[in-house]
Amino acid sequence: MVEVRDGLSAGLAALAGLLALLQATADLGSLGWATGLLCGIVLAVAAARSASNERVETFGPADLITLTRATLSCGVAALVADSFVRDAAAGALVVVATLSLALDAVDGRVARATGTVSRFGGRLDGEADAFLMLVLSVYVGGSAVARSAGAGLVIGVLTIGMVRYLFAMAGWVLPWMRAQLPPRYWRKVVTATAGMGLVFAAADIASPEATYAALGVAMVMLAESFGRDVWWLWRHRPRETTEAPREASPARVSLR
């Protein structure tokens, strides 16, 4: 077990080391550095706040793996930001993103094996997944292969990265969308498949048709998964009674 503050400090130090490595190997520029560090700081603040709300004082082994994944995603974000001002370091981006995706198959197993499964860990895991998908979708959406297919594909690719955040935003205006969903392993399968589809597209190693097919599969699977969750939440939403209220007896009338 590692204290939350120590774990987050170590994560920021690891991120600085990762960015230095990317500078040496992929010519990461100042915009990439600024973006990566900003993402790391936001990650640390959000994780610390969530841990405080959940009264979590230490990171378990699975939490540290998830934190490593999130740190790698900050490195991906740095490379994506840098690609807007210079030639993209696609090779480095694919390697870092693939490592993050690979660790996604590890943290859950470690949590179950060590008996450290927690709501905080699950939330951290979900946010790490969502952020990686977001930065990958920004990169792929701005790539030549996506733009050559037209605005429809670009919007679809960006939606892959935004769908988790759009789902959360819907809960701001629809209270029934904020209910706790039942566990479903299929969500992890869909997230992993969509992530691999984005990495495949980012690598630009196949024909445009194969890339479009991979992205199309990701879109369909995400639409099915989130659609099923929305349908479940709608069916289980609190229902207001339509019966006319009975007349209260004088002794039970409240003046409030």
N, C-alpha and C positions, 0 to 999 in steps of 0.2 A: 504494500500500500504506500502511496505517495501523497503527501499533503497537496491540496488543490493548488495553492499558491506556488509551491515548488514545481508541480507538474506543468503549470502554465508558463512559468519562467523558463523551464527547460524547453518547452515547446517553442517559445520565441527565440531562444538561443539556437535551437535546431533549424528554425526557419532562416535565421540569418546565415547559418552555415550552408543551407541549401541554396539560398540566393547567391552566395559567394561562389559556390560550385557551378551554378548556372551561368554566372558571369564569366567564369574561367573557361567553361566548355561550350556555351551557347551564345556568348557575347551579350548577356543580359544587360540592358541599358538602365538609365536612371528611372524611366517611367515604370519599367518592370520592378525595380527595387521599391519604388514608392508604393506601387500597387500591392506587391507582396507583403510589405511591412504593414500597410494599412489593413489588409485582410487579416493578418495575424493579430493585430491589436484588437480589431473588432471581434475576432474569434475568442480571444482571451477574456475580454470584457463580458461577452455574452455567456461564455461557459462559466465564468466566476459568478455571474448573476444567477444563472440557472442553478448552479450548485448551492448557492446561498438560499434560494427559494425552496429547494428540495432538501435543505439541511444536510447536504453532502459535504463531508470534510476531507475525504481522501479519494483518490483515484485508484480503482482496482486495475488489474492487468489488462482487462478488456478495454477499459476507459482509456488507458495509455495508448493502446493500439488504435483506437478510434481517433484520439488526439493526433497521432502520427499521420493518419489518413487525412485529417483536416489540414494539417501542416503541409502535406504534399499538395493538397488542393490549392493552398495559397501559392505554392510554387507554380502550379498550372496557371492560376490567375495572373501571375507576374509575366509568364511567357505569352499569354493571350494579349495582355495589355501592350507588351512590347511589339507584338506582331502588327499593331496599327501604325507604328512609326518606322519599322524596318522589316526586312525579310524574316518571315516566321521561322523559328527554330522547331520545325515540326517533329524532328526526331526526338529531341529532348522532351517536348511536350507529351508525345505518345508514351515515352518511357516512364515519366513521372506519373501520368494519369493511369497507366496500366498497373503500376505498383500500388497506387491508391485503391484501384478496383480489386486487386488481388487481396489486399488486406481486409477488404470488406467481407471476404469469405472466412476471415479468421476471428475477428473480434467477437462475433456472436457465439461461436463455438467455445472460445476461451471463457466467455462469461458463464455459459452453461456448465462447462467443465469445472470451473472454480467456484460455482455457486454465488456469483456476484452479479447476477441479472438484476437490473434496477430500471425504474422509469427514467431516471436521469440518463443512464447509459443508452437506453433506447432512443431518447430524444436527441442526444448528442450524435448518435449513429445516423438518425434520419436527417439531421441538419448537415452532417458531413456529406451524405449522399446527394442532398439537394444542391449544395453549393458546387460540388464537382460537376453535376449535370448542367448547372447554370453556366459555368465558365466554358465548358466544352461546347455547349450549344451556341454561345456567342462566337466562339472561334469557327465552328463549322458553318454557322449561318452566314458568316462573312467571307467564307471561302469561295474560290472561283467556281467550284463544282456545284455549290448550292445556288449561287447567283445565276449561273448559266441555265438553271432549270426554272427560273422565274421567282416572282415574289411569293407565290403559294408555298413553295418548298422552304424558302427562307423563313416565312412566318411559322410554318410547321416545326422547323428545327428549333426556333427560338421558344416555341410553346413547350417543347420537350423540357427545356431548362426552367421554364417559368411555371409549369403546371403545379408544382408543390406549393409555390408561393401564392398562386392564384387561388388554390384550394384553401390556404390559410386566410387569405384576404376575404374570401366568401364568408368565413366564419365571423368576420367583424359585423356583417350586416344581417346574417342569418344565424341566429343563436343555435338552431338545431344542428348546424354544421360543426359546432364545437364539441359535440358529444364524443365520448371515447369509443373508438372503433374496436371490434374484436380482433385479436391477433390473426394474421393470415400470412403464411409463408410465401404465397404467390407474389406478394408485394416485393419481397426481396428478389425473387426471380425476375420480375418485370424491371426493377431498378437496375439489376446487374446486366440484363439484356440490353436495355436502353443505353447504359453506360458503354458497353462494348460496341454497340452500333455507332455511337458518337466517336469513340476512339478509332474505330475502323474507318470512318469517314475522314477524321482528322489526319490519319496516316496517309491518305491519298495513294493507296497502293493498288487499287482495283479500278475497273472500268466505271464510268459514271453510272451505268445501269445497275451494277452491283452495289454501289454506294447508295443510290436512290432506294434500292430494295431493302438494304439494312436500315436506313432511316425510316422507311415506311413501316417496317416491322416494329420498330421502337415506338412510333406514333400510335399504331393500332393497339399494341399491348398496353401502353400507358392510358389510352382512352378507355379501354376495357376495364383496367384496374381502378382508375379513379371514378369512372362511371358506376362501377359496382359499389364502391364505397359511398358515393353520393346517394345512390338508390337505397342502400341499407340505412343510411342516416335519415333519409326522407321517410322511409317506412316506419322507423322507430322514433320519430320525432314526438315530443310531448303534444298530445291532442287536447285542445280546449273543449270543455263540455258545451253542448248546445242546449242543455236543459234550462228552462227558466228558473231563476233562483227562487227558492221557497221563502215565504214571508217569515221573517224572524220574529220570535216572541219578544215582547217588550223587555223581558228580563235579560235577554242575550244581545240586545242591540248595543253595538259599540259606537261610541261618539268619536272615535279616531278616524 
